[in-house]
Amino acid sequence: MSQQYLTDFSEWIDQTVQLLRERHWQEIDLPHLIEEVENLGKSERRGIASQLTRLLLHLLKWQYQPHRRSDSWLDSITDARTQIELAIADSPSLASYPAEQLIESYQRACRQAAKQTSLEISSFPETCPYEIEQVLAEDWLPDC
């Protein structure tokens, strides 16, 4: 079954699920199953970090380019908040993860904002000027 993991991942999943349902513990490709379960956790965290970066990027653009504000920026802000909320609803143990990722996500957002706005990266504060509660709050937007 280990070879199948490498050649047909979808079939490997189907067979693994079947083996789990039938409780055929000895036939399960345990090393790859462990790897996949670990990757699920990483994927959830990566998703939250990605959405947080996107959210911070658009908050920065909203604040530093008020003349270019658009509904699409608001849609992106709302969607990123929703995606973070949904991920935390599915995995409440990740509730503190956005706060843990704020510094790194803010740094990524600043680099992206500098590229997208043609502003110098030094135009943005070195540390995140927003509290995580503000960032995630449904109706909060930064002032100019």
C-alpha positions as CSV (number, residue, x, y, z in Angstrom):
1,M,0.0,0.0,0.0
2,S,3.0,2.3,0.5
3,Q,3.7,2.2,-3.3
4,Q,0.1,3.2,-3.9
5,Y,0.6,6.3,-1.8
6,L,3.2,7.4,-4.3
7,T,1.4,6.4,-7.5
8,D,-2.3,7.0,-6.8
9,F,-3.0,9.2,-3.8
10,S,-6.8,9.2,-4.2
11,E,-6.9,5.4,-4.3
12,W,-4.6,5.2,-1.3
13,I,-7.0,7.4,0.6
14,D,-10.0,5.3,-0.4
15,Q,-8.3,2.1,0.7
16,T,-7.0,3.6,3.9
17,V,-10.5,4.8,4.9
18,Q,-11.9,1.3,4.1
19,L,-9.2,-0.4,6.2
20,L,-9.9,2.0,9.1
21,R,-13.7,1.3,8.9
22,E,-13.0,-2.4,8.8
23,R,-10.5,-2.1,11.7
24,H,-7.8,-3.8,9.7
25,W,-5.1,-2.1,11.7
26,Q,-2.2,-4.2,10.5
27,E,-2.8,-3.4,6.8
28,I,-2.8,0.3,7.2
29,D,0.1,2.3,5.8
30,L,0.8,3.9,9.2
31,P,3.8,6.1,8.3
32,H,2.0,7.8,5.5
33,L,-1.2,8.1,7.4
34,I,0.7,9.8,10.3
35,E,2.3,12.2,7.8
36,E,-1.0,13.1,6.2
37,V,-2.7,13.7,9.6
38,E,0.3,16.0,10.5
39,N,-0.1,17.8,7.2
40,L,-3.8,18.5,8.0
41,G,-2.8,20.4,11.1
42,K,-0.1,22.3,9.2
43,S,-2.6,23.1,6.4
44,E,-5.1,24.6,8.9
45,R,-2.4,26.8,10.4
46,R,-1.1,27.8,7.0
47,G,-4.6,28.7,5.9
48,I,-5.1,31.0,8.9
49,A,-1.7,32.6,8.4
50,S,-2.4,33.2,4.7
51,Q,-5.8,34.8,5.4
52,L,-4.3,36.9,8.1
53,T,-1.6,38.2,5.7
54,R,-4.3,38.9,3.1
55,L,-6.4,40.7,5.7
56,L,-3.5,42.8,7.0
57,L,-2.4,43.7,3.4
58,H,-5.9,45.1,2.6
59,L,-6.1,46.9,5.9
60,L,-2.7,48.6,5.1
61,K,-3.9,49.5,1.6
62,W,-7.1,50.8,3.0
63,Q,-5.2,53.0,5.5
64,Y,-2.4,54.1,3.2
65,Q,-4.2,54.5,-0.1
66,P,-7.6,56.0,0.9
67,H,-8.0,57.5,-2.6
68,R,-8.0,54.0,-4.1
69,R,-10.4,52.3,-1.7
70,S,-12.8,49.9,-3.4
71,D,-15.6,47.4,-2.8
72,S,-13.2,44.7,-3.8
73,W,-10.9,45.6,-0.9
74,L,-13.8,45.5,1.5
75,D,-14.8,42.1,0.0
76,S,-11.3,40.8,0.5
77,I,-11.2,42.1,4.1
78,T,-14.6,40.5,4.9
79,D,-13.7,37.2,3.2
80,A,-10.4,36.9,5.0
81,R,-12.1,37.5,8.3
82,T,-14.8,34.9,7.5
83,Q,-12.2,32.3,6.4
84,I,-10.3,32.8,9.7
85,E,-13.5,32.6,11.7
86,L,-14.6,29.4,9.9
87,A,-11.2,27.8,10.5
88,I,-11.3,28.6,14.2
89,A,-14.9,27.3,14.4
90,D,-13.8,24.0,12.9
91,S,-10.7,23.9,15.2
92,P,-11.3,26.0,18.4
93,S,-7.8,25.0,19.6
94,L,-6.5,27.4,16.9
95,A,-8.3,30.4,18.4
96,S,-5.0,31.9,19.7
97,Y,-3.1,31.2,16.4
98,P,-3.9,34.5,14.7
99,A,-2.4,36.4,17.6
100,E,0.7,34.1,17.5
101,Q,1.1,34.8,13.8
102,L,0.4,38.6,13.8
103,I,4.0,39.7,13.7
104,E,5.0,37.4,10.9
105,S,1.8,38.0,8.9
106,Y,2.2,41.7,9.3
107,Q,5.8,41.6,8.0
108,R,4.6,39.6,4.9
109,A,1.7,42.0,4.4
110,C,4.1,45.0,4.5
111,R,6.3,43.5,1.9
112,Q,3.3,42.8,-0.3
113,A,1.8,46.2,0.3
114,A,5.0,47.9,-0.6
115,K,5.0,46.1,-4.0
116,Q,1.3,46.6,-4.7
117,T,1.2,50.3,-3.7
118,S,4.7,51.4,-4.9
119,L,5.2,52.9,-1.5
120,E,8.5,52.3,0.3
121,I,8.3,49.6,2.9
122,S,9.5,52.2,5.4
123,S,6.1,54.0,4.8
124,F,4.5,51.3,7.0
125,P,5.1,51.0,10.8
126,E,7.8,48.5,11.7
127,T,5.4,46.8,14.1
128,C,1.8,46.1,13.5
129,P,-0.2,49.2,14.5
130,Y,-3.4,47.1,14.9
131,E,-4.5,44.9,17.8
132,I,-5.5,41.4,16.8
133,E,-9.0,42.1,18.2
134,Q,-9.4,45.0,15.8
135,V,-8.0,43.1,12.8
136,L,-10.5,40.3,13.3
137,A,-13.5,42.6,14.3
138,E,-16.2,42.4,11.7
139,D,-16.7,46.1,11.1
140,W,-13.4,47.6,12.1
141,L,-11.3,49.5,9.5
142,P,-8.2,51.6,10.2
143,D,-8.3,55.4,10.0
144,C,-6.3,57.3,7.5
